[in-house]
């Protein structure tokens, strides 16, 4: 508070000047614009904003690099390839030389960052950079050979439609059913058995950017089915006449279609075929067509993976 003496003119003048300066300062403060620090924009999770509209240009998130949208496969001789379904072209990236002590790849899944999670015959999981083929050992502890999940197929699926969070699902090689692997803690959680005619069957897995999970099941002939990620329940299985898993098989999704890779020599119930590596067969749910789009690629494919960045619909 300002107090002006009524007896001294000079003091009155000083007080008046002080009061004027005080009022001016207050007025200037009130007229200054507020600083925008960007904090007025609310944060949103994966489902913030609602709707999901898949397109041919991308999968589940704008942060995906272009080279994470293709399929990756690994061959029996440990070569990593990039597979581009629109042109059916395989491009060799390089030889994978993880120091596994002789264990070889048998299944693969690819995350949104372009890292391939490769399971080997000893039950170990190694992360392989799909750009450089550099290997990193994970802390995953392989289960005993008597455990159903000592060997397994695997695939990533987003937690929600169009989301960027994803989960890694496993399907054991003894027909026990579905599990989930926490990619942070590397702890395995069992979900449930498969149901219906595919109960007790083993499968390879592939997931999508719209939150779905599918299995390619070892049967005669082979079958593809959607799998409930919460229970393991089989949803709407489709038989693939003429397709047999054979001595090596792998599975992936791209642009609304499924691609299966089978090497038929010594197959499980199917007619033998000539050598020359795996066949690439496309199953197109939109019209039910099954076509060998690339026969005998020249190498045996033992694992395939595609990230949830891959397109969920084909060109329109």
N, C-alpha and C positions, 0 to 999 in steps of 0.2 A: 504493500500500500504506500502511496506518495502523500507526504504531508507538507503543505506550504504555510510558512509563517505569515501572518497578517501584518507584521510590523516592519518587515524589511522588503523593500521593492526589489532589490537585487535577488533576494532569495525567491521572491515570487517569479521573477523572470527565469531563474534557474529551474524552478519547479515546472513552469510552463513548458520550457524546452525539453525537460526530461520526460514530461507526460506526452508531449508530441512525439518524441522519439520512441517511447514505449508503444503508443498506439500504432505508429507507422510500422514498427517491427511486427506487432501482432497481425496487422492487416496483410503484410507481405507473407507471413507464414501461412495464413489461411488461403492465400491465392495461389501458392505453389502447387503444381500438379503432383499427384501421388506417383511414386516410383513403381513401375510394373516389374515385379521380380519373377513373373511366370508361374507363381504358385496358385493362381486362381483356377488353373485347369485341373479338374479332378482326375485322379488316377483311375484306370479301368483295368480289370483283369482280362483273361482270355475271352470271356463272354461279354465284356463291356461293349455296348453299341448294338448288340443284337445280331441281326441277319448274317447269313453266310451265303456267298455266291461263288462257287468254284468256277474256274475258267481254264481254258487251255494254256494260259500263260503262266500259271503258278499254282502252288499247292496251298499251304496253310499259313503262310505269313510272308510279308514283304521283306523281312530280313534275310530270307534265303538267298544264298549265292546261286548263280545260274548253274554252276557245275554240281550243285547238290540236288538237282532235280532229276538227274538221270539214274538209271539202274546200274549197280555195280555187281560184278560176279567174280568169283575166284575159282581158278582151275585146279585140277588134281596136282599139277606141277608147281602150284603156289604163285601163279601169275594173276595179278589183279587187272581186270578189264572194266572199262566204262562202256555201257550199252545204251544206245540212243534209239528207242523204239520207233520214232517217226521214220528213220532211215534204215533201221535194223543193222546199224553199224556197230561193231565191236572195236574199241581202241585199247590197245595194251598200255597200261600205265607203268607197270614194272613188276619185278620179282619181289615177293614178300619174304623177308628173311628174318622172321621172329626166332629168337634163340629158344626153341621149345624142346630141345633135346630129342628131336625126331618125331614129335607129335605133328600131325598134319591137319589142315582145316577141314571141317565137315559142315559148318553152318555159319551164316553171316547175317548181321543186321546193320543198317546204316542210320546214324542219327542226323539231326538237322544241321549239325556243324560240319558234316562231311567226314565223320569218323566211323570207320567200319569196326563193329564188334565181332570178332572172329572166334568162334568156338572150335577147339581142336580135339583130336581123338583122346587126349588124356583128360578132357573135361575142363581145361583151362580156357580163359578168355583173354585175348589180346586185343588192344585197340590199334587199328592200322589207319593212318592218314591216307585218305583216298587221293590226295594230290601228290604226296611224296613217297608213299608206301612205308614211311617210318613206323616202327612198332613200339608200343608201350605196354608193358605188362600191367595187368590189373591185379587188385588184391582179392579177386574172387577165388574162393577156396573150392576146388573141385570136390564133388561128393564122391563117396566110395562107388566102386563099380557095381555094387548091388543096389544102389539107390536108383529109382526110376529116372531121376534128373541128372544122372551122371553124363548122359548124352541128351541133347535137346535141339530142337529147331527154335528159331526166335525171330521176332519182328517188332518194330516200333509202331505205335499208334498214338495219335493225339488224344488228349484227355477230353476234348470237346470239338465240335465242328469249327473249323477255321482257327483253332487255338494254336499257340506255339509251344505249350507244355506237352510233353510226350512221355509215354511209359513203354518199357521194354517187357514184352510178353514171351514166355517160353512154353514149348510143347514137348513133353518128354518122349523119349524113343521107346518106351515100353507100354504106351497106351494108357498111362494114368490120367492124363488130361492137361489142364492149363495151369500155369503159374505166372507170377510177376516178379521181376528182378528190379530192386531199387538201385538205380544207377549211381546214387551217392554212397549208400552204405554197402551195396552189393549183397544185400540180404534177399533171399528167395522166399516168396510167400505163395503157398499153394492156393489156387482159386477153386477148382472143381473138376469133375470128370466130364468128358464129352458124353453126349446123349444120343439116343436113337440108334440107327444102324451104324453110326460111326463111333459108338462107345467102344473103348478099348483099342481104337486105331491110333497110330502115330501120324504126325503131320509136320510139315514145314509151315511157317507163318509169314504173313505179310500184313502190314497195316496201312492206313491211309490218313491223309490230312483232314478228312471229315469225321475222324473219330471211330472208324470201324476196324475190325480185325477179321482176317480170313485165314483159313487153313487149306493146304493142299494135302489130302489124305491118301495114305498108302492103302489102296484097295485095288480090285481087279474088275473093271477099270478104275482109274483114279477118280477122286471126287474133290470138288471145291465147295466150301461152305463158309458162311459167315459164322463167327463164334461170339457168343455173349462174353464180354470182358469181365462181367461181374460174377458169372456163374459157370462158364464153360459150356453152356447149352448150345447145341448145334441149331443153326437157323438156315432153312431153305437150302439144303445141299443140292449140288448139281453134279451128275455123273458125266464124265468125259469119255465117251466111247472111243476106243482106239488108243487111249493114252495110258501108259503104264510107267510106273516110277523107275523100274529097272534097277541098275546097280548104283546109280547116283541120281539125285534129283534136287531141284531147287525151285524157288517160287518167288514171284514179285508182282507188283501192281503198278500200272502207269496209265494215266489218261482214260480211266474207265474200263480198261482191259486188264486181264491177268496173263502173265507170261510164265510158262513152266518150262523147265530145262531138264531133260531126261536123257540118260544114256542107257540104252536098252539091252546091251549085251549082258547075258545072265540075269534077265529081268524076272520080276515076280509075276509070272502068269501070262505075260504078253508075248507076242511073236518076236523072235530075234530079228535084229536089223543089222545092216552092215556097219563096220566101224567108222571112224572119222569124227569121234567126239559126240557131243550132246546135240539133240534136236531142240529147237525153240518152238514151242507151240503156243499160240495165242487163243485164249477163250474170251469171246466178246459177249458179255451178258445182255447187251442191248438187242442183239438179234439171235443169240444162242449159237453163233458159229464157232467152230473149232478148226483151227488151221495150223499146219506146220509152216511157219513163216520163214524159218531159216533152218534147213536140215543140216546135220553133221557139220557143226561150226569149226571142227578141227581140233578141239580140246574138250576134255570132260569137265563140265561145270559141277562143282561140289558144294557151292554156296552162292546165294544171291541176296542182295539187300537193296532196299530203296528207302530213301528218307521220306518223312511226311511233308517234305517240300515239293514232292512230285505232283504234277497236275492230277486232279481227281476227275476231270472230264476231258474227252477228246475234242478236236477241232469241230466247230459247228459250220 
